[in-house]
Amino acid sequence: MSHVPEGLKEALEQITEAAENAGRDPRDVTLIAVGKTKPASMIREAYDLGIRDFGENKVQELTAKYEELPKDIRWHMIGHLQSNKVKYIVDKVALIHSVDSLKLAKVIEKEAAKKGVEHIDILLEVNVSGEESKFGMTPDELLEQIDEFLALERVRVRGLMTIAPFTEDPEESRPHFRRLRQLSVDIQQQNRHNNIDVARLSMGMSGDFRIAIEEGASYVRIGTMIFGERDYSHQ
Ligand SMILES: *Cc1c(COP(=O)(O)O)cnc(C)c1O
């Protein structure tokens, strides 16, 4: 028996419950089902149960599944993205969550132009915890460069993303999520005149998405709870 129907039901129930407890409309939280390392057949199961937003962290895996699965899926690139691989996904993804430098954003701009992609939505990845192993800009780097990100024409900054450090106690993620939200508020205020909307927040994984929803998450990225533990032993 597949784990998917039960895991998905649990994730959706917990999203609804966390949102309602926080006085939020559950429809303002989008579940992104993260099927990395899992076969397309499992993603198809979640698709057949109504899920349309799927996340992958590797370009090659994303493009392979893109070819194999229905075209109304919204693909989310959530992993570290190398400049030389942008061209493979720029016309296939709904949202790139993991833009961590101005250089990368400029490559996305250029590749979008080449492919005739009018707009490509991105989030800026921020390392709010300061943990060294993490990708992402520091809050200061982000604030210094935000005007240049916002000046891009095809690339549209829609919000911020963060990955909290791994912890047994999800409460420890709360200050990081709170910091990300405050950053987006700061950016909105700093750019009041531009009427910009960088309010979307991608934060929270299987272990801590309830806390992330309480702190304002718009996207939660859930893998293990839906698809089960990942097996990396063959890679
Ligand atoms: C793998 C991954 C997830 C999902 O993590 P789970 O703990 O399995 O829910 C979320 N976000 C990113 C960036 C990931 O790489």
The ligand as an SDF file (V2000), in Angstrom:
LIG
                    3D

 15 15  0  0  0  0  0  0  0  0999 V2000
   13.5260   18.2070    0.5510 C   0  0  0  0  0  0  0  0  0  0  0  0
   13.0840   19.6140    0.7600 C   0  0  0  0  0  0  0  0  0  0  0  0
   11.8740   19.9040    1.4090 C   0  0  0  0  0  0  0  0  0  0  0  0
   10.9610   18.8270    1.9880 C   0  0  0  0  0  0  0  0  0  0  0  0
   11.4950   18.3290    3.1790 O   0  0  0  0  0  0  0  0  0  0  0  0
   10.7060   17.2710    4.0940 P   0  0  0  0  0  0  0  0  0  0  0  0
   11.3620   17.3780    5.3960 O   0  0  0  0  0  0  0  0  0  0  0  0
   10.8540   15.9390    3.4420 O   0  0  0  0  0  0  0  0  0  0  0  0
    9.2680   17.7020    4.1290 O   0  0  0  0  0  0  0  0  0  0  0  0
   11.5190   21.2240    1.5670 C   0  0  0  0  0  0  0  0  0  0  0  0
   12.2880   22.2300    1.0870 N   0  0  0  0  0  0  0  0  0  0  0  0
   13.4510   21.9990    0.4470 C   0  0  0  0  0  0  0  0  0  0  0  0
   14.2440   23.1390   -0.0510 C   0  0  0  0  0  0  0  0  0  0  0  0
   13.8820   20.6840    0.2580 C   0  0  0  0  0  0  0  0  0  0  0  0
   15.0470   20.4690   -0.3650 O   0  0  0  0  0  0  0  0  0  0  0  0
  1  2  1  0
  2  3  1  0
  2 14  2  0
  3  4  1  0
  3 10  2  0
  4  5  1  0
  5  6  1  0
  6  7  2  0
  6  8  1  0
  6  9  1  0
 10 11  1  0
 11 12  2  0
 12 13  1  0
 12 14  1  0
 14 15  1  0
M  END
$$$$
